[in-house]
Amino acid sequence: MRRVKDNFVKINLFQRFVFLNRCRLCATVIPINENLCHDCNPEKHRILQEELSRRIMTTRSFDKHTCPFYYEGCIRKGIHKFKYDGHKRCSEFFAEEMASVIERDFEDEKPDFITCVPMTRKKKRMRQYNQCDYLIKHISKAFGYKFTPDLLVKTKDTPSQVTLSGKDRLNNLKGAFNVNKKYDIKGRTILLCDDVMTTGSTLEECSKTLKKAGAERVICATIAMRNENI
């Protein structure tokens, strides 16, 4: 049986030659037969399965969470390149790694929908894309999940979460999301994806919204999480 990661389409050597092959994390130009530069070593920041399993989150609205990396070093740099500098080639590398832990940790789950944390229309116009749309597009193809980037809608243009404390982050997002009325999610399982989990407040508010609309289970996957207990 093929591993899910084998379902990802690889960029061929001709494309890498024509468009310049760049490191999937820092965007440095590298030889056409490589994916990462010598300075980027994601293995140093990988989360071991036993470390992840020790993070018990019984008070959360989401049912499970998994991710491959800690938010540090070259992983943090890669996410910033992907999120703010338009380095979209990061998306396949990150999506592959997410797919690997989803396959491992959510083996018994059968998601009806895959979606991601949404942006307001205004913010999406300013940034020109939601980076998480790219992640779930790759993951949905690999697993055959229903690709629904518009399942959640962000209705409030909230201040950035970056400078806020855990409690303030949660208060900042209260009532900020709605479920798109064209989807019936009653009794369904939703796979919710985001780039980083820091305090978990964004995933928490999105999960509350999904559960309120009738979702039975919400399972979450991110590229990275902060390297400390939540």
Solvent accessible surface area in square Angstrom, and as a share of the most:
residue,aa,sasa,rsa
1,M,239,1.07
2,R,163,0.59
3,R,136,0.50
4,V,18,0.10
5,K,41,0.17
6,D,68,0.35
7,N,65,0.34
8,F,13,0.06
9,V,124,0.71
10,K,117,0.50
11,I,46,0.23
12,N,82,0.42
13,L,100,0.50
14,F,148,0.62
15,Q,73,0.32
16,R,23,0.08
17,F,147,0.61
18,V,76,0.44
19,F,131,0.54
20,L,88,0.44
21,N,3,0.01
22,R,85,0.31
23,C,0,0.00
24,R,14,0.05
25,L,0,0.00
26,C,20,0.12
27,A,19,0.15
28,T,70,0.41
29,V,75,0.43
30,I,15,0.08
31,P,78,0.49
32,I,69,0.35
33,N,113,0.58
34,E,52,0.23
35,N,77,0.40
36,L,45,0.22
37,C,16,0.10
38,H,172,0.77
39,D,132,0.68
40,C,10,0.06
41,N,64,0.33
42,P,10,0.07
43,E,103,0.46
44,K,144,0.61
45,H,22,0.10
46,R,76,0.28
47,I,4,0.02
48,L,95,0.47
49,Q,88,0.39
50,E,96,0.43
51,E,48,0.22
52,L,17,0.08
53,S,81,0.52
54,R,164,0.60
55,R,33,0.12
56,I,133,0.67
57,M,43,0.19
58,T,115,0.67
59,T,125,0.72
60,R,57,0.21
61,S,28,0.18
62,F,9,0.04
63,D,58,0.30
64,K,74,0.31
65,H,18,0.08
66,T,0,0.00
67,C,1,0.00
68,P,1,0.00
69,F,0,0.00
70,Y,20,0.08
71,Y,40,0.15
72,E,51,0.23
73,G,45,0.43
74,C,12,0.07
75,I,0,0.00
76,R,117,0.43
77,K,106,0.45
78,G,0,0.00
79,I,2,0.01
80,H,69,0.31
81,K,61,0.26
82,F,0,0.00
83,K,44,0.18
84,Y,115,0.44
85,D,93,0.48
86,G,35,0.33
87,H,19,0.09
88,K,84,0.36
89,R,59,0.22
90,C,0,0.00
91,S,3,0.02
92,E,30,0.13
93,F,28,0.12
94,F,0,0.00
95,A,0,0.00
96,E,25,0.11
97,E,17,0.07
98,M,0,0.00
99,A,0,0.00
100,S,30,0.19
101,V,8,0.05
102,I,2,0.01
103,E,59,0.26
104,R,88,0.32
105,D,36,0.19
106,F,9,0.04
107,E,138,0.62
108,D,128,0.66
109,E,23,0.10
110,K,168,0.71
111,P,15,0.09
112,D,53,0.28
113,F,8,0.03
114,I,0,0.00
115,T,0,0.00
116,C,0,0.00
117,V,18,0.10
118,P,15,0.09
119,M,30,0.13
120,T,13,0.08
121,R,205,0.75
122,K,112,0.47
123,K,80,0.34
124,K,82,0.35
125,R,168,0.61
126,M,147,0.65
127,R,50,0.18
128,Q,154,0.69
129,Y,19,0.07
130,N,7,0.04
131,Q,7,0.03
132,C,1,0.01
133,D,27,0.14
134,Y,71,0.27
135,L,0,0.00
136,I,0,0.00
137,K,95,0.40
138,H,46,0.21
139,I,0,0.00
140,S,6,0.04
141,K,148,0.63
142,A,9,0.07
143,F,49,0.21
144,G,65,0.63
145,Y,41,0.15
146,K,113,0.48
147,F,83,0.34
148,T,2,0.01
149,P,43,0.27
150,D,52,0.27
151,L,0,0.00
152,L,3,0.01
153,V,62,0.36
154,K,35,0.15
155,T,73,0.43
156,K,91,0.39
157,D,87,0.45
158,T,21,0.12
159,P,92,0.58
160,S,70,0.45
161,Q,30,0.13
162,V,111,0.64
163,T,126,0.73
164,L,56,0.28
165,S,64,0.41
166,G,35,0.34
167,K,158,0.67
168,D,70,0.36
169,R,33,0.12
170,L,53,0.26
171,N,73,0.37
172,N,24,0.12
173,L,4,0.02
174,K,109,0.46
175,G,54,0.52
176,A,0,0.00
177,F,8,0.03
178,N,79,0.41
179,V,25,0.14
180,N,35,0.18
181,K,203,0.86
182,K,137,0.58
183,Y,40,0.15
184,D,95,0.49
185,I,4,0.02
186,K,148,0.63
187,G,48,0.46
188,R,97,0.35
189,T,17,0.10
190,I,0,0.00
191,L,0,0.00
192,L,0,0.00
193,C,0,0.00
194,D,14,0.07
195,D,6,0.03
196,V,25,0.14
197,M,3,0.01
198,T,36,0.21
199,T,24,0.14
200,G,4,0.04
201,S,6,0.04
202,T,30,0.17
203,L,2,0.01
204,E,11,0.05
205,E,15,0.07
206,C,0,0.00
207,S,0,0.00
208,K,87,0.37
209,T,21,0.12
210,L,0,0.00
211,K,64,0.27
212,K,187,0.79
213,A,38,0.30
214,G,29,0.28
215,A,6,0.05
216,E,114,0.51
217,R,73,0.27
218,V,0,0.00
219,I,1,0.00
220,C,0,0.00
221,A,0,0.00
222,T,0,0.00
223,I,0,0.00
224,A,0,0.00
225,M,0,0.00
226,R,70,0.26
227,N,87,0.44
228,E,97,0.44
229,N,126,0.64
230,I,63,0.32
